[in-house]
Amino acid sequence: MAQNLYCPRVRMGNWNEDIYLEEEYMKDFLDKREKGKLLIQRNRRLKKNLLRPMQLSISEDGYIHFGDKVMLLNSNYPEKEEAGLFQCGDLSLCMTPDEISTHLYDELEVPCGLSATTTRNPVGRNTFTILSAGKDATGQVLRYGQDFYLGITGGFENKMLYLSSDHRTLLKSSKKSWLQEVYLTDEVSHLNCWQASFLDPQLRLEFEGFPIRANEKIVIYHHYTNRALAVHRHLFLRTYFGKEVEVAAHTHLDSHKVEKPKNHWILVTGNPRNDFSTMLDLPKPPAKDTQAMEQAMGLDTQ
């Protein structure tokens, strides 16, 4: 029962006041449910869009083109120098909205964060579109050293966000490593430009201007800051979708001045045999050595 709410001026008994309050709460609840403003309804709509299955572009000639929908994948590599926990497996670049803003707003808030997770299925939060930095070049082949944008809709309609980065400051840096931050924004500027470099530094100049093959390892550099896109498998983030790892813009070099595997990315295209799978799902070709071929044929080599 309500306390200290009844006085001679009140024409309604305090024994009925709680009943009327409950009725007002129920009317407010029904009104929000009808308009779709309940917290659980917002969460369901957001997850439905971000986890919506997407169809990647199929490369008929084996190259990446402007307008293609791809996944950015950092393939698995053995743990060497990182201490402590280490996230194994293939990691895909994903958009990660702030958990608090998802409870307050119906649409994605910008700037939006990024992370890497072990999912290999193309969904709304990890499917990027290759966009031209200048005039419309849809259908043309993407080449090494050429500026391009990486856009993502997150499963929403008429909502394009661009992969961006800027120099690190005291107030703006990645959460765990304190390196250069990578984020998504809806503003088109020079901070959205990226370039692909050939994996082998000794052949990088020779391959400048050559088409980029699909599903092969490359290094993606930010054009303005000249920092490579990197995934930190030993730095974990608590996100809206659980525990994932940090993504930043930083060039990690070994003793030979070569980018480490954490800077290696694959532009994954779609599987022509299945609309909602990738080229990574195709079975590997059989080994070329004689012993493996004989074993596959059921012959005894001993």
Stockholm file with secondary structure:
# STOCKHOLM 1.0

chainA/1-302         MAQNLYCPRVRMGNWNEDIYLEEEYMKDFLDKREKGKLLIQRNRRLKKNLLRPMQLSISEDGYIHFGDKVMLLNSNYPEKEEAGLFQCGDLSLCMTPDEISTHLYDELEVPCGLSATTTRNPVGRNTFTILSAGKDATGQVLRYGQDFYLGITGGFENKMLYLSSDHRTLLKSSKKSWLQEVYLTDEVSHLNCWQASFLDPQLRLEFEGFPIRANEKIVIYHHYTNRALAVHRHLFLRTYFGKEVEVAAHTHLDSHKVEKPKNHWILVTGNPRNDFSTMLDLPKPPAKDTQAMEQAMGLDTQ
#=GR chainA/1-302 SS CCSSCCCTTCSSCHHHHHHHHHHHHHHHHHHHHHHTCSHHHHHHHHHHHHTCBCCCCCCSSSBCBTTCEEEEEECCCCCCSCCSCCCCSCEEEEEECCHHHHHHCSSCCSSBEEEEESCCSCBTTTCEEEEESSSCCTTSBCBTTCCEEEEECTTCSSCCEEEEECCCCSSCCCTTTCSBCEEEESCCSGGGCEEEECSSGGGTTTTTTSBCBTTSEEEEEETTTCCBEEEEEEEEEEETTEEEEEEEECCCBCTTSCBCGGGEEEEECEETTEEEEEGGGSCCCCCCSHHHHHHHTTCCCC
#=GC SS_cons         CCSSCCCTTCSSCHHHHHHHHHHHHHHHHHHHHHHTCSHHHHHHHHHHHHTCBCCCCCCSSSBCBTTCEEEEEECCCCCCSCCSCCCCSCEEEEEECCHHHHHHCSSCCSSBEEEEESCCSCBTTTCEEEEESSSCCTTSBCBTTCCEEEEECTTCSSCCEEEEECCCCSSCCCTTTCSBCEEEESCCSGGGCEEEECSSGGGTTTTTTSBCBTTSEEEEEETTTCCBEEEEEEEEEEETTEEEEEEEECCCBCTTSCBCGGGEEEEECEETTEEEEEGGGSCCCCCCSHHHHHHHTTCCCC
//
